[in-house]
Amino acid sequence: MLVELIGCTSAGKSRLARAVVRDCRERGIQLSMGDDHVLQLLKLNWIKGHLPRTLLLDLIGYVGCLIGCVKHLKLYSHITRAILRLPGSIPLFQKLNIARNAFKKIGLSEVIRRSAGDQQIVLMDEGALHTAHYLFVHESVEPCAKELLTFLELIPLPDIAVYLQQDEVTLIERVLKRGHRRIPEADRAKVARFVQSAISIFERLTQQPRLRERLLVVDSRRTVVVPQEYRTASAAAPVVLDVLDRVLRFQQQGLGN
């Protein structure tokens, strides 16, 4: 079972992922992070250095893309066209990095989907669905609604998507503090446009019926909202909902990190 965290930059996805992993370990629930699952599958989880792991996961992700190339050829073409249509104001190295990350995440998701059983929960902090952020969120470019809709029609969905909402002001302040490689200058106006674009993209995505059937929303008050359309068939889905609710309650009480 594949669970993916999605949301704007600095919404708190990594923090929530760490808390979920810790809670599951304490309660004996079988859950692993996507990168660890893939490396363990290939008996390579002993590799600990950040750079070697990154390069190895890049390679595995591209192999996963090749494995799914027949099934996802239209998706790959759509992603390539979306990147090529980006204006010259976006540097070439940034476009190449967008392509690298998008195909890597899609390939890793493919590997996980083929290897994880329904009772085995694999959590991805930014997976295939989150590549919408790479492709369509830009400070200087308005997203194309038609391209976004086509993307959602073609992208392979996780069993459950968890969307982390956060208010705009908080996101802007966090991005200004932490920085972002796609906004080299710490310019409040540029950061605000980038954050507003990201919020708009994710709100459009999460209103699509195909996604809402398997969507859980964590709102800015850190409570879980279950859309009426939610009806994922995965047997482990109630476990995921319970873990999220427990972790978020701990965080509200100041007991979680």
Helices and strands as residue ranges (DSSP letters): E 2-7, H 13-27, E 31-33, H 34-41, H 50-67, H 73-84, H 92-115, E 121-125, H 131-136, H 145-154, E 160-164, H 168-178, H 188-205, H 209-212, E 215-218, E 224-225, H 237-252
